């Protein structure tokens, strides 16, 4: 990343990658789109398809909202709730449907019995659309009550079964400094690996 770019672009991209790793490790058998390789890329922060045990039917499409922020509550009540309300109202289907189709096509060899047309039809049903909101938080939010307060209102913007709503935090004190150090360490590890190959 060039020095002229604002640090929140870097931090958002790094946090999306961390969130992807957490989602990937937490959902065996799910189909998860790889994180964006472009800083501040527009579109869904993350995208996952949940399948039934036989791997033949999509049971849910999970849209990720990943936010690396120093103000988690205002980011959630502003940007995140707005995005979810838009999807709940039927907006962005022109993005959701091709994203689903593309992800299924890319993994078709893994799930030969999966009906792609039926999967596309399923995501049009509101209850099939799930949301995973992940934000950075400081240590003052590092307990159950404080985390619950961060996500207050989630059941109003995405009503229905609780399975539709996933809320996660990663407590990082001094977010920008932590991300700067983490990124520098990651770059160093990659360079050392490259030099030894």
CNS distance restraints for C-alpha pairs under 8 A (distance, minus, plus):
assign (resid   1 and name CA) (resid   5 and name CA) 7.09 0.50 0.50
assign (resid   1 and name CA) (resid  10 and name CA) 7.28 0.50 0.50
assign (resid   5 and name CA) (resid   9 and name CA) 7.18 0.50 0.50
assign (resid   6 and name CA) (resid  10 and name CA) 7.49 0.50 0.50
assign (resid   7 and name CA) (resid  11 and name CA) 6.14 0.50 0.50
assign (resid   7 and name CA) (resid 176 and name CA) 7.16 0.50 0.50
assign (resid   8 and name CA) (resid  12 and name CA) 5.83 0.50 0.50
assign (resid   8 and name CA) (resid  68 and name CA) 7.49 0.50 0.50
assign (resid   8 and name CA) (resid  69 and name CA) 7.89 0.50 0.50
assign (resid   8 and name CA) (resid 176 and name CA) 7.72 0.50 0.50
assign (resid   9 and name CA) (resid  13 and name CA) 6.26 0.50 0.50
assign (resid   9 and name CA) (resid  39 and name CA) 5.89 0.50 0.50
assign (resid   9 and name CA) (resid  40 and name CA) 5.56 0.50 0.50
assign (resid  10 and name CA) (resid  14 and name CA) 6.12 0.50 0.50
assign (resid  10 and name CA) (resid  39 and name CA) 6.54 0.50 0.50
assign (resid  11 and name CA) (resid  15 and name CA) 6.00 0.50 0.50
assign (resid  11 and name CA) (resid  68 and name CA) 6.08 0.50 0.50
assign (resid  11 and name CA) (resid 176 and name CA) 7.27 0.50 0.50
assign (resid  11 and name CA) (resid 179 and name CA) 6.05 0.50 0.50
assign (resid  12 and name CA) (resid  16 and name CA) 6.16 0.50 0.50
assign (resid  12 and name CA) (resid  39 and name CA) 7.85 0.50 0.50
assign (resid  12 and name CA) (resid  40 and name CA) 7.24 0.50 0.50
assign (resid  12 and name CA) (resid  66 and name CA) 7.59 0.50 0.50
assign (resid  12 and name CA) (resid  67 and name CA) 6.21 0.50 0.50
assign (resid  12 and name CA) (resid  68 and name CA) 5.07 0.50 0.50
assign (resid  13 and name CA) (resid  17 and name CA) 6.45 0.50 0.50
assign (resid  13 and name CA) (resid  36 and name CA) 7.64 0.50 0.50
assign (resid  13 and name CA) (resid  38 and name CA) 7.83 0.50 0.50
assign (resid  13 and name CA) (resid  39 and name CA) 5.74 0.50 0.50
assign (resid  13 and name CA) (resid  40 and name CA) 6.76 0.50 0.50
assign (resid  14 and name CA) (resid  18 and name CA) 6.33 0.50 0.50
assign (resid  14 and name CA) (resid 179 and name CA) 7.83 0.50 0.50
assign (resid  14 and name CA) (resid 183 and name CA) 7.87 0.50 0.50
assign (resid  15 and name CA) (resid  19 and name CA) 5.98 0.50 0.50
assign (resid  15 and name CA) (resid  66 and name CA) 7.04 0.50 0.50
assign (resid  15 and name CA) (resid  67 and name CA) 7.21 0.50 0.50
assign (resid  15 and name CA) (resid  68 and name CA) 6.02 0.50 0.50
assign (resid  16 and name CA) (resid  20 and name CA) 6.05 0.50 0.50
assign (resid  16 and name CA) (resid  35 and name CA) 6.49 0.50 0.50
assign (resid  16 and name CA) (resid  45 and name CA) 6.71 0.50 0.50
assign (resid  16 and name CA) (resid  46 and name CA) 7.43 0.50 0.50
assign (resid  16 and name CA) (resid  66 and name CA) 5.86 0.50 0.50
assign (resid  16 and name CA) (resid  67 and name CA) 7.72 0.50 0.50
assign (resid  17 and name CA) (resid  21 and name CA) 6.33 0.50 0.50
assign (resid  17 and name CA) (resid  35 and name CA) 5.81 0.50 0.50
assign (resid  18 and name CA) (resid  22 and name CA) 6.36 0.50 0.50
assign (resid  19 and name CA) (resid  23 and name CA) 6.11 0.50 0.50
assign (resid  19 and name CA) (resid  66 and name CA) 7.06 0.50 0.50
assign (resid  19 and name CA) (resid 134 and name CA) 7.18 0.50 0.50
assign (resid  20 and name CA) (resid  24 and name CA) 5.91 0.50 0.50
assign (resid  20 and name CA) (resid  34 and name CA) 7.23 0.50 0.50
assign (resid  20 and name CA) (resid  35 and name CA) 6.51 0.50 0.50
assign (resid  20 and name CA) (resid  46 and name CA) 7.16 0.50 0.50
assign (resid  21 and name CA) (resid  25 and name CA) 6.13 0.50 0.50
assign (resid  22 and name CA) (resid  26 and name CA) 6.09 0.50 0.50
assign (resid  23 and name CA) (resid  27 and name CA) 6.24 0.50 0.50
assign (resid  24 and name CA) (resid  28 and name CA) 7.27 0.50 0.50
assign (resid  24 and name CA) (resid  30 and name CA) 7.82 0.50 0.50
assign (resid  24 and name CA) (resid  32 and name CA) 6.83 0.50 0.50
assign (resid  29 and name CA) (resid  50 and name CA) 7.81 0.50 0.50
assign (resid  29 and name CA) (resid  51 and name CA) 7.33 0.50 0.50
assign (resid  29 and name CA) (resid  55 and name CA) 7.97 0.50 0.50
assign (resid  30 and name CA) (resid  48 and name CA) 6.90 0.50 0.50
assign (resid  30 and name CA) (resid  49 and name CA) 5.88 0.50 0.50
assign (resid  30 and name CA) (resid  50 and name CA) 5.03 0.50 0.50
assign (resid  30 and name CA) (resid  51 and name CA) 6.19 0.50 0.50
assign (resid  31 and name CA) (resid  48 and name CA) 5.56 0.50 0.50
assign (resid  31 and name CA) (resid  49 and name CA) 5.09 0.50 0.50
assign (resid  31 and name CA) (resid  50 and name CA) 6.68 0.50 0.50
assign (resid  31 and name CA) (resid  51 and name CA) 7.98 0.50 0.50
assign (resid  31 and name CA) (resid 103 and name CA) 7.56 0.50 0.50
assign (resid  31 and name CA) (resid 104 and name CA) 7.98 0.50 0.50
assign (resid  31 and name CA) (resid 107 and name CA) 7.60 0.50 0.50
assign (resid  32 and name CA) (resid  46 and name CA) 7.79 0.50 0.50
assign (resid  32 and name CA) (resid  47 and name CA) 5.92 0.50 0.50
assign (resid  32 and name CA) (resid  48 and name CA) 4.25 0.50 0.50
assign (resid  32 and name CA) (resid  49 and name CA) 6.39 0.50 0.50
assign (resid  32 and name CA) (resid 103 and name CA) 7.93 0.50 0.50
assign (resid  33 and name CA) (resid  46 and name CA) 6.66 0.50 0.50
assign (resid  33 and name CA) (resid  47 and name CA) 5.53 0.50 0.50
assign (resid  33 and name CA) (resid  48 and name CA) 6.24 0.50 0.50
assign (resid  33 and name CA) (resid 103 and name CA) 6.70 0.50 0.50
assign (resid  34 and name CA) (resid  46 and name CA) 7.70 0.50 0.50
assign (resid  35 and name CA) (resid  45 and name CA) 7.49 0.50 0.50
assign (resid  35 and name CA) (resid  46 and name CA) 6.49 0.50 0.50
assign (resid  36 and name CA) (resid  41 and name CA) 6.76 0.50 0.50
assign (resid  36 and name CA) (resid  45 and name CA) 7.71 0.50 0.50
assign (resid  43 and name CA) (resid  95 and name CA) 7.85 0.50 0.50
assign (resid  44 and name CA) (resid  63 and name CA) 6.75 0.50 0.50
assign (resid  44 and name CA) (resid  64 and name CA) 6.64 0.50 0.50
assign (resid  44 and name CA) (resid  65 and name CA) 7.29 0.50 0.50
assign (resid  45 and name CA) (resid  63 and name CA) 7.59 0.50 0.50
assign (resid  45 and name CA) (resid  64 and name CA) 5.45 0.50 0.50
assign (resid  45 and name CA) (resid  65 and name CA) 5.58 0.50 0.50
assign (resid  45 and name CA) (resid  66 and name CA) 5.93 0.50 0.50
assign (resid  46 and name CA) (resid  63 and name CA) 6.04 0.50 0.50
assign (resid  46 and name CA) (resid  64 and name CA) 4.50 0.50 0.50
assign (resid  46 and name CA) (resid  65 and name CA) 6.95 0.50 0.50
assign (resid  46 and name CA) (resid  66 and name CA) 7.55 0.50 0.50
assign (resid  47 and name CA) (resid  61 and name CA) 7.38 0.50 0.50
assign (resid  47 and name CA) (resid  62 and name CA) 5.80 0.50 0.50
assign (resid  47 and name CA) (resid  63 and name CA) 4.94 0.50 0.50
assign (resid  47 and name CA) (resid  64 and name CA) 5.84 0.50 0.50
assign (resid  48 and name CA) (resid  61 and name CA) 5.83 0.50 0.50
assign (resid  48 and name CA) (resid  62 and name CA) 4.96 0.50 0.50
assign (resid  48 and name CA) (resid  63 and name CA) 6.64 0.50 0.50
assign (resid  48 and name CA) (resid  64 and name CA) 7.95 0.50 0.50
assign (resid  49 and name CA) (resid  58 and name CA) 6.49 0.50 0.50
assign (resid  49 and name CA) (resid  59 and name CA) 7.59 0.50 0.50
assign (resid  49 and name CA) (resid  60 and name CA) 5.90 0.50 0.50
assign (resid  49 and name CA) (resid  61 and name CA) 4.63 0.50 0.50
assign (resid  49 and name CA) (resid  62 and name CA) 6.13 0.50 0.50
assign (resid  49 and name CA) (resid 100 and name CA) 7.77 0.50 0.50
assign (resid  50 and name CA) (resid  58 and name CA) 5.74 0.50 0.50
assign (resid  50 and name CA) (resid  59 and name CA) 5.51 0.50 0.50
assign (resid  50 and name CA) (resid  60 and name CA) 5.10 0.50 0.50
assign (resid  50 and name CA) (resid  61 and name CA) 6.28 0.50 0.50
assign (resid  50 and name CA) (resid  62 and name CA) 7.50 0.50 0.50
assign (resid  51 and name CA) (resid  55 and name CA) 5.45 0.50 0.50
assign (resid  51 and name CA) (resid  56 and name CA) 7.00 0.50 0.50
assign (resid  51 and name CA) (resid  57 and name CA) 5.56 0.50 0.50
assign (resid  51 and name CA) (resid  58 and name CA) 4.44 0.50 0.50
assign (resid  51 and name CA) (resid  59 and name CA) 5.24 0.50 0.50
assign (resid  51 and name CA) (resid  60 and name CA) 7.16 0.50 0.50
assign (resid  52 and name CA) (resid  56 and name CA) 6.55 0.50 0.50
assign (resid  52 and name CA) (resid  57 and name CA) 5.64 0.50 0.50
assign (resid  52 and name CA) (resid  58 and name CA) 6.44 0.50 0.50
assign (resid  52 and name CA) (resid  59 and name CA) 6.11 0.50 0.50
assign (resid  55 and name CA) (resid 111 and name CA) 6.07 0.50 0.50
assign (resid  55 and name CA) (resid 113 and name CA) 7.32 0.50 0.50
assign (resid  55 and name CA) (resid 114 and name CA) 6.53 0.50 0.50
assign (resid  56 and name CA) (resid 111 and name CA) 6.89 0.50 0.50
assign (resid  56 and name CA) (resid 112 and name CA) 7.97 0.50 0.50
assign (resid  56 and name CA) (resid 113 and name CA) 5.31 0.50 0.50
assign (resid  56 and name CA) (resid 114 and name CA) 4.09 0.50 0.50
assign (resid  56 and name CA) (resid 115 and name CA) 6.66 0.50 0.50
assign (resid  57 and name CA) (resid 114 and name CA) 5.83 0.50 0.50
assign (resid  57 and name CA) (resid 115 and name CA) 6.71 0.50 0.50
assign (resid  57 and name CA) (resid 118 and name CA) 7.78 0.50 0.50
assign (resid  57 and name CA) (resid 119 and name CA) 6.68 0.50 0.50
assign (resid  58 and name CA) (resid 114 and name CA) 7.99 0.50 0.50
assign (resid  58 and name CA) (resid 119 and name CA) 5.48 0.50 0.50
assign (resid  58 and name CA) (resid 122 and name CA) 7.48 0.50 0.50
assign (resid  59 and name CA) (resid 122 and name CA) 7.89 0.50 0.50
assign (resid  59 and name CA) (resid 128 and name CA) 6.51 0.50 0.50
assign (resid  60 and name CA) (resid 122 and name CA) 8.00 0.50 0.50
assign (resid  60 and name CA) (resid 123 and name CA) 7.15 0.50 0.50
assign (resid  60 and name CA) (resid 127 and name CA) 7.93 0.50 0.50
assign (resid  60 and name CA) (resid 128 and name CA) 4.52 0.50 0.50
assign (resid  60 and name CA) (resid 129 and name CA) 5.87 0.50 0.50
assign (resid  60 and name CA) (resid 130 and name CA) 6.46 0.50 0.50
assign (resid  61 and name CA) (resid 100 and name CA) 7.93 0.50 0.50
assign (resid  61 and name CA) (resid 123 and name CA) 6.51 0.50 0.50
assign (resid  61 and name CA) (resid 128 and name CA) 6.12 0.50 0.50
assign (resid  61 and name CA) (resid 129 and name CA) 5.15 0.50 0.50
assign (resid  61 and name CA) (resid 130 and name CA) 5.92 0.50 0.50
assign (resid  62 and name CA) (resid 129 and name CA) 6.09 0.50 0.50
assign (resid  62 and name CA) (resid 130 and name CA) 4.54 0.50 0.50
assign (resid  62 and name CA) (resid 131 and name CA) 5.22 0.50 0.50
assign (resid  62 and name CA) (resid 132 and name CA) 6.54 0.50 0.50
assign (resid  63 and name CA) (resid 129 and name CA) 7.48 0.50 0.50
assign (resid  63 and name CA) (resid 130 and name CA) 6.31 0.50 0.50
assign (resid  63 and name CA) (resid 131 and name CA) 4.97 0.50 0.50
assign (resid  63 and name CA) (resid 132 and name CA) 6.14 0.50 0.50
assign (resid  64 and name CA) (resid 131 and name CA) 5.97 0.50 0.50
assign (resid  64 and name CA) (resid 132 and name CA) 4.73 0.50 0.50
assign (resid  64 and name CA) (resid 133 and name CA) 5.88 0.50 0.50
assign (resid  64 and name CA) (resid 134 and name CA) 7.55 0.50 0.50
assign (resid  65 and name CA) (resid  80 and name CA) 6.54 0.50 0.50
assign (resid  65 and name CA) (resid 131 and name CA) 7.51 0.50 0.50
assign (resid  65 and name CA) (resid 132 and name CA) 6.17 0.50 0.50
assign (resid  65 and name CA) (resid 133 and name CA) 4.72 0.50 0.50
assign (resid  65 and name CA) (resid 134 and name CA) 6.19 0.50 0.50
assign (resid  66 and name CA) (resid 133 and name CA) 6.04 0.50 0.50
assign (resid  66 and name CA) (resid 134 and name CA) 4.84 0.50 0.50
assign (resid  66 and name CA) (resid 135 and name CA) 5.83 0.50 0.50
assign (resid  67 and name CA) (resid  72 and name CA) 7.83 0.50 0.50
assign (resid  67 and name CA) (resid  75 and name CA) 7.67 0.50 0.50
assign (resid  67 and name CA) (resid 134 and name CA) 6.37 0.50 0.50
assign (resid  67 and name CA) (resid 135 and name CA) 4.76 0.50 0.50
assign (resid  67 and name CA) (resid 136 and name CA) 6.61 0.50 0.50
assign (resid  68 and name CA) (resid 135 and name CA) 5.78 0.50 0.50
assign (resid  68 and name CA) (resid 136 and name CA) 5.11 0.50 0.50
assign (resid  68 and name CA) (resid 175 and name CA) 7.99 0.50 0.50
assign (resid  69 and name CA) (resid  75 and name CA) 7.30 0.50 0.50
assign (resid  69 and name CA) (resid 135 and name CA) 6.97 0.50 0.50
assign (resid  69 and name CA) (resid 136 and name CA) 5.87 0.50 0.50
assign (resid  69 and name CA) (resid 137 and name CA) 7.33 0.50 0.50
assign (resid  69 and name CA) (resid 175 and name CA) 7.58 0.50 0.50
assign (resid  70 and name CA) (resid 136 and name CA) 7.32 0.50 0.50
assign (resid  70 and name CA) (resid 137 and name CA) 6.86 0.50 0.50
assign (resid  70 and name CA) (resid 138 and name CA) 7.56 0.50 0.50
assign (resid  70 and name CA) (resid 175 and name CA) 6.74 0.50 0.50
assign (resid  71 and name CA) (resid  75 and name CA) 6.16 0.50 0.50
assign (resid  71 and name CA) (resid 137 and name CA) 7.69 0.50 0.50
assign (resid  72 and name CA) (resid  76 and name CA) 6.02 0.50 0.50
assign (resid  72 and name CA) (resid 135 and name CA) 6.41 0.50 0.50
assign (resid  72 and name CA) (resid 136 and name CA) 6.74 0.50 0.50
assign (resid  72 and name CA) (resid 137 and name CA) 6.16 0.50 0.50
assign (resid  72 and name CA) (resid 150 and name CA) 7.04 0.50 0.50
assign (resid  73 and name CA) (resid  77 and name CA) 6.14 0.50 0.50
assign (resid  73 and name CA) (resid 150 and name CA) 5.18 0.50 0.50
assign (resid  73 and name CA) (resid 151 and name CA) 7.44 0.50 0.50
assign (resid  74 and name CA) (resid  78 and name CA) 5.80 0.50 0.50
assign (resid  75 and name CA) (resid  79 and name CA) 5.56 0.50 0.50
assign (resid  75 and name CA) (resid  80 and name CA) 6.51 0.50 0.50
assign (resid  76 and name CA) (resid  80 and name CA) 4.68 0.50 0.50
assign (resid  76 and name CA) (resid  81 and name CA) 6.05 0.50 0.50
assign (resid  76 and name CA) (resid 150 and name CA) 7.59 0.50 0.50
assign (resid  76 and name CA) (resid 151 and name CA) 7.26 0.50 0.50
assign (resid  77 and name CA) (resid  81 and name CA) 5.36 0.50 0.50
assign (resid  77 and name CA) (resid  82 and name CA) 7.61 0.50 0.50
assign (resid  78 and name CA) (resid  82 and name CA) 6.09 0.50 0.50
assign (resid  79 and name CA) (resid  83 and name CA) 6.24 0.50 0.50
assign (resid  80 and name CA) (resid  84 and name CA) 6.30 0.50 0.50
assign (resid  80 and name CA) (resid 133 and name CA) 7.80 0.50 0.50
assign (resid  81 and name CA) (resid  85 and name CA) 5.99 0.50 0.50
assign (resid  81 and name CA) (resid 154 and name CA) 7.66 0.50 0.50
assign (resid  81 and name CA) (resid 157 and name CA) 6.47 0.50 0.50
assign (resid  82 and name CA) (resid  86 and name CA) 6.19 0.50 0.50
assign (resid  83 and name CA) (resid  87 and name CA) 6.42 0.50 0.50
assign (resid  84 and name CA) (resid  88 and name CA) 6.02 0.50 0.50
assign (resid  84 and name CA) (resid 131 and name CA) 7.71 0.50 0.50
assign (resid  84 and name CA) (resid 157 and name CA) 6.67 0.50 0.50
assign (resid  84 and name CA) (resid 158 and name CA) 7.05 0.50 0.50
assign (resid  85 and name CA) (resid  89 and name CA) 6.06 0.50 0.50
assign (resid  85 and name CA) (resid 157 and name CA) 5.83 0.50 0.50
assign (resid  85 and name CA) (resid 158 and name CA) 7.40 0.50 0.50
assign (resid  86 and name CA) (resid  90 and name CA) 6.57 0.50 0.50
assign (resid  86 and name CA) (resid  91 and name CA) 5.06 0.50 0.50
assign (resid  86 and name CA) (resid  92 and name CA) 7.27 0.50 0.50
assign (resid  87 and name CA) (resid  91 and name CA) 4.86 0.50 0.50
assign (resid  87 and name CA) (resid  92 and name CA) 6.15 0.50 0.50
assign (resid  87 and name CA) (resid  93 and name CA) 7.47 0.50 0.50
assign (resid  88 and name CA) (resid 126 and name CA) 6.76 0.50 0.50
assign (resid  88 and name CA) (resid 157 and name CA) 7.84 0.50 0.50
assign (resid  88 and name CA) (resid 158 and name CA) 7.01 0.50 0.50
assign (resid  92 and name CA) (resid  96 and name CA) 6.21 0.50 0.50
assign (resid  93 and name CA) (resid  97 and name CA) 5.81 0.50 0.50
assign (resid  94 and name CA) (resid  98 and name CA) 6.92 0.50 0.50
assign (resid  95 and name CA) (resid  99 and name CA) 6.10 0.50 0.50
assign (resid  96 and name CA) (resid 100 and name CA) 6.14 0.50 0.50
assign (resid  97 and name CA) (resid 101 and name CA) 6.18 0.50 0.50
assign (resid  97 and name CA) (resid 120 and name CA) 6.33 0.50 0.50
assign (resid  97 and name CA) (resid 123 and name CA) 7.66 0.50 0.50
assign (resid  98 and name CA) (resid 102 and name CA) 5.88 0.50 0.50
assign (resid  99 and name CA) (resid 103 and name CA) 6.12 0.50 0.50
assign (resid 100 and name CA) (resid 104 and name CA) 6.16 0.50 0.50
assign (resid 100 and name CA) (resid 120 and name CA) 6.84 0.50 0.50
assign (resid 101 and name CA) (resid 105 and name CA) 6.08 0.50 0.50
assign (resid 101 and name CA) (resid 116 and name CA) 6.99 0.50 0.50
assign (resid 101 and name CA) (resid 120 and name CA) 6.82 0.50 0.50
assign (resid 102 and name CA) (resid 106 and name CA) 6.11 0.50 0.50
assign (resid 103 and name CA) (resid 107 and name CA) 6.39 0.50 0.50
assign (resid 104 and name CA) (resid 108 and name CA) 5.73 0.50 0.50
assign (resid 104 and name CA) (resid 116 and name CA) 6.74 0.50 0.50
assign (resid 105 and name CA) (resid 116 and name CA) 7.95 0.50 0.50
assign (resid 107 and name CA) (resid 111 and name CA) 6.72 0.50 0.50
assign (resid 108 and name CA) (resid 112 and name CA) 5.77 0.50 0.50
assign (resid 108 and name CA) (resid 114 and name CA) 7.57 0.50 0.50
assign (resid 115 and name CA) (resid 119 and name CA) 6.30 0.50 0.50
assign (resid 116 and name CA) (resid 120 and name CA) 6.29 0.50 0.50
assign (resid 117 and name CA) (resid 121 and name CA) 6.36 0.50 0.50
assign (resid 118 and name CA) (resid 122 and name CA) 6.11 0.50 0.50
assign (resid 119 and name CA) (resid 123 and name CA) 6.64 0.50 0.50
assign (resid 120 and name CA) (resid 124 and name CA) 7.26 0.50 0.50
assign (resid 121 and name CA) (resid 125 and name CA) 7.64 0.50 0.50
assign (resid 122 and name CA) (resid 128 and name CA) 6.55 0.50 0.50
assign (resid 123 and name CA) (resid 128 and name CA) 5.50 0.50 0.50
assign (resid 123 and name CA) (resid 129 and name CA) 6.18 0.50 0.50
assign (resid 124 and name CA) (resid 128 and name CA) 7.51 0.50 0.50
assign (resid 124 and name CA) (resid 129 and name CA) 7.99 0.50 0.50
assign (resid 125 and name CA) (resid 129 and name CA) 7.16 0.50 0.50
assign (resid 127 and name CA) (resid 160 and name CA) 7.29 0.50 0.50
assign (resid 127 and name CA) (resid 161 and name CA) 7.98 0.50 0.50
assign (resid 127 and name CA) (resid 164 and name CA) 7.26 0.50 0.50
assign (resid 128 and name CA) (resid 164 and name CA) 7.91 0.50 0.50
assign (resid 129 and name CA) (resid 164 and name CA) 6.96 0.50 0.50
assign (resid 130 and name CA) (resid 163 and name CA) 7.45 0.50 0.50
assign (resid 130 and name CA) (resid 164 and name CA) 4.23 0.50 0.50
assign (resid 130 and name CA) (resid 165 and name CA) 6.14 0.50 0.50
assign (resid 130 and name CA) (resid 166 and name CA) 7.97 0.50 0.50
assign (resid 131 and name CA) (resid 158 and name CA) 7.98 0.50 0.50
assign (resid 131 and name CA) (resid 164 and name CA) 5.97 0.50 0.50
assign (resid 131 and name CA) (resid 165 and name CA) 5.25 0.50 0.50
assign (resid 131 and name CA) (resid 166 and name CA) 6.08 0.50 0.50
assign (resid 132 and name CA) (resid 165 and name CA) 6.22 0.50 0.50
assign (resid 132 and name CA) (resid 166 and name CA) 4.50 0.50 0.50
assign (resid 132 and name CA) (resid 167 and name CA) 5.94 0.50 0.50
assign (resid 132 and name CA) (resid 168 and name CA) 7.62 0.50 0.50
assign (resid 133 and name CA) (resid 165 and name CA) 7.91 0.50 0.50
assign (resid 133 and name CA) (resid 166 and name CA) 6.11 0.50 0.50
assign (resid 133 and name CA) (resid 167 and name CA) 4.95 0.50 0.50
assign (resid 133 and name CA) (resid 168 and name CA) 6.16 0.50 0.50
assign (resid 134 and name CA) (resid 167 and name CA) 5.97 0.50 0.50
assign (resid 134 and name CA) (resid 168 and name CA) 4.54 0.50 0.50
assign (resid 134 and name CA) (resid 169 and name CA) 5.49 0.50 0.50
assign (resid 134 and name CA) (resid 170 and name CA) 7.69 0.50 0.50
assign (resid 135 and name CA) (resid 168 and name CA) 6.53 0.50 0.50
assign (resid 135 and name CA) (resid 169 and name CA) 5.02 0.50 0.50
assign (resid 135 and name CA) (resid 170 and name CA) 6.46 0.50 0.50
assign (resid 136 and name CA) (resid 169 and name CA) 5.56 0.50 0.50
assign (resid 136 and name CA) (resid 170 and name CA) 4.84 0.50 0.50
assign (resid 136 and name CA) (resid 171 and name CA) 5.79 0.50 0.50
assign (resid 136 and name CA) (resid 172 and name CA) 6.40 0.50 0.50
assign (resid 136 and name CA) (resid 175 and name CA) 7.87 0.50 0.50
assign (resid 137 and name CA) (resid 141 and name CA) 6.08 0.50 0.50
assign (resid 137 and name CA) (resid 142 and name CA) 7.60 0.50 0.50
assign (resid 137 and name CA) (resid 169 and name CA) 6.31 0.50 0.50
assign (resid 137 and name CA) (resid 170 and name CA) 5.98 0.50 0.50
assign (resid 137 and name CA) (resid 171 and name CA) 4.69 0.50 0.50
assign (resid 137 and name CA) (resid 172 and name CA) 6.01 0.50 0.50
assign (resid 137 and name CA) (resid 173 and name CA) 7.61 0.50 0.50
assign (resid 138 and name CA) (resid 142 and name CA) 7.09 0.50 0.50
assign (resid 138 and name CA) (resid 171 and name CA) 5.06 0.50 0.50
assign (resid 138 and name CA) (resid 172 and name CA) 5.32 0.50 0.50
assign (resid 138 and name CA) (resid 173 and name CA) 4.98 0.50 0.50
assign (resid 138 and name CA) (resid 174 and name CA) 7.44 0.50 0.50
assign (resid 138 and name CA) (resid 175 and name CA) 7.81 0.50 0.50
assign (resid 139 and name CA) (resid 171 and name CA) 5.72 0.50 0.50
assign (resid 139 and name CA) (resid 172 and name CA) 6.90 0.50 0.50
assign (resid 139 and name CA) (resid 173 and name CA) 6.14 0.50 0.50
assign (resid 140 and name CA) (resid 146 and name CA) 7.37 0.50 0.50
assign (resid 141 and name CA) (resid 146 and name CA) 4.80 0.50 0.50
assign (resid 141 and name CA) (resid 147 and name CA) 5.56 0.50 0.50
assign (resid 141 and name CA) (resid 150 and name CA) 7.92 0.50 0.50
assign (resid 141 and name CA) (resid 171 and name CA) 7.33 0.50 0.50
assign (resid 142 and name CA) (resid 146 and name CA) 6.77 0.50 0.50
assign (resid 142 and name CA) (resid 147 and name CA) 6.79 0.50 0.50
assign (resid 142 and name CA) (resid 171 and name CA) 6.30 0.50 0.50
assign (resid 143 and name CA) (resid 147 and name CA) 6.14 0.50 0.50
assign (resid 144 and name CA) (resid 148 and name CA) 6.07 0.50 0.50
assign (resid 145 and name CA) (resid 149 and name CA) 6.28 0.50 0.50
assign (resid 146 and name CA) (resid 150 and name CA) 6.42 0.50 0.50
assign (resid 147 and name CA) (resid 151 and name CA) 6.75 0.50 0.50
assign (resid 147 and name CA) (resid 169 and name CA) 7.47 0.50 0.50
assign (resid 148 and name CA) (resid 152 and name CA) 6.18 0.50 0.50
assign (resid 151 and name CA) (resid 167 and name CA) 7.10 0.50 0.50
assign (resid 153 and name CA) (resid 157 and name CA) 6.60 0.50 0.50
assign (resid 154 and name CA) (resid 158 and name CA) 6.04 0.50 0.50
assign (resid 154 and name CA) (resid 159 and name CA) 7.77 0.50 0.50
assign (resid 154 and name CA) (resid 165 and name CA) 7.28 0.50 0.50
assign (resid 155 and name CA) (resid 159 and name CA) 4.85 0.50 0.50
assign (resid 155 and name CA) (resid 160 and name CA) 7.31 0.50 0.50
assign (resid 155 and name CA) (resid 162 and name CA) 7.70 0.50 0.50
assign (resid 155 and name CA) (resid 165 and name CA) 7.52 0.50 0.50
assign (resid 158 and name CA) (resid 164 and name CA) 7.26 0.50 0.50
assign (resid 158 and name CA) (resid 165 and name CA) 7.13 0.50 0.50
assign (resid 160 and name CA) (resid 164 and name CA) 7.15 0.50 0.50
assign (resid 161 and name CA) (resid 165 and name CA) 7.94 0.50 0.50
assign (resid 172 and name CA) (resid 178 and name CA) 7.16 0.50 0.50
assign (resid 173 and name CA) (resid 178 and name CA) 7.35 0.50 0.50
assign (resid 174 and name CA) (resid 178 and name CA) 6.14 0.50 0.50
assign (resid 175 and name CA) (resid 179 and name CA) 6.08 0.50 0.50
assign (resid 176 and name CA) (resid 180 and name CA) 6.13 0.50 0.50
assign (resid 177 and name CA) (resid 181 and name CA) 6.24 0.50 0.50
assign (resid 178 and name CA) (resid 182 and name CA) 5.98 0.50 0.50
assign (resid 179 and name CA) (resid 183 and name CA) 5.87 0.50 0.50
assign (resid 180 and name CA) (resid 184 and name CA) 6.19 0.50 0.50
assign (resid 181 and name CA) (resid 185 and name CA) 6.17 0.50 0.50
assign (resid 182 and name CA) (resid 186 and name CA) 6.17 0.50 0.50
assign (resid 183 and name CA) (resid 187 and name CA) 6.17 0.50 0.50
assign (resid 184 and name CA) (resid 188 and name CA) 6.21 0.50 0.50
assign (resid 185 and name CA) (resid 189 and name CA) 6.21 0.50 0.50
assign (resid 186 and name CA) (resid 190 and name CA) 6.26 0.50 0.50
assign (resid 187 and name CA) (resid 191 and name CA) 6.14 0.50 0.50
assign (resid 188 and name CA) (resid 192 and name CA) 6.13 0.50 0.50
assign (resid 189 and name CA) (resid 193 and name CA) 6.14 0.50 0.50
assign (resid 190 and name CA) (resid 194 and name CA) 6.05 0.50 0.50
assign (resid 191 and name CA) (resid 195 and name CA) 6.10 0.50 0.50
assign (resid 192 and name CA) (resid 196 and name CA) 6.33 0.50 0.50
assign (resid 193 and name CA) (resid 197 and name CA) 6.35 0.50 0.50
